[in-house]
Amino acid sequence: MMDLAWPWMLALLPAPFLVRRFVPAAPLARAGALRVPFFDGIASDGATAVATSRRRTWVLGTMSAAWVALVLAAARPTWVGEPVPLPAEGRDLMLVTDLSGSMAREDFTLGGAPADRLTVVKQVADEFVGRREGDRVGLVLFGTKPYLQAPLTFDRTTVRTLLDEAEVGLAGDETAIGDALGMAVLRLRDRPAESRVVVLLTDGASNAGTLDPREAARLAAEEGIRVYTIGVGADAVAVPTLFGQRVVDPSADLDEDTLQAIADTTGGAYFRAKNVEGLANVYRNIDALEPASGEPLHLRPRKDLFPWPLGLALALSLGLGGVLATPWHALGRGAASVATPEVNA
């Protein structure tokens, strides 16, 4: 749709009429004027009078149109397009997810059937990323070594796809928690303060890599990065043996003390997820602690249209100048020659 940036400029439209109506005309100077004895005869010629009247009407109409175009250009007409969504600048959220061999343990239940840990994490984390409207989300996958799977981006759909394509053992079967957290800190350190968050999920203890997890937490704290840690895995599972069922702890190698220390050092929090609903609650708690920025902003693109009426005013002015440069007596003679019939002797 079209809009006027300065609509009050339209109040200038009647200005020429008001000036002509209320401002007295300048006195005519008689000194130095040429005396034309036969002026009354010319003025009384009908064809000349008609031509002069038409000329004045055309000039007045052209001047009026030029003035209207000039005032319209001064009002700054703009074309306003449809709203375009712009991502709201929210938090920088880096997901650090464990792909070590132990993530293949089937100690969770999903839809009434046994499910491995990574499958459950994929489903719940996918819903979590989908809720982070306005946040830049990145993904670090780690096992024996960490890999930056997705840099920080507003394209959460791609992040969700990359997470869904992750497989157990893709980065090795061991667990390098310190190196993975260090990579996340490295990617977040240049981002604005007070908006950098790491969500680290693992099911074991750090047994690979060169950087100690507690040292990585100290580096994160120095950069002002909050780290939320999640320990996943059931705490009791019945397994069949030769002597009947036996209850075992599949999460015996989970280093909760280190995960708690990482969270405490960085000002985050540690959560324990023992089942699907527990993991979903963990991500909801993180949503509450680090709320998303909400719906994206919308911007209407605007395109200035004032050059068009301004160009029209200029063209009309040039045309009017060319007409006014034509001698009045030439136009009068042309009109008289048309109106006066030829007489043969």
Secondary structure, DSSP 4 states (H G I P E B T S, - for coil): -EEES-GGGGGGTTHHHHHHHHSPPPPPP-TTPPP-TTHHHHHT-HHHHHHHHHHHHHHHHHHHHHHHHHHHHHT-EEEE---EEE-----EEEEEEE-SGGGG---EEETTEEE-HHHHHHHHHHHHHHH-TT-EEEEEEESSSEEEEEEEES-HHHHHHHHHT--TTTT-SS--HHHHHHHHHHHHTTSPTT-EEEEEEESS---SSSS-HHHHHHHHHHTT-EEEEEEES-S-EEEEETTEEEEE-TTTT--HHHHHHHHHHHT--EEEE-SHHHHHHHHHHHHHHS----SPEEE--EEE-THHHHHHHHHHHHHHHHHHTS-HHHHHHHHHHHHSPP---
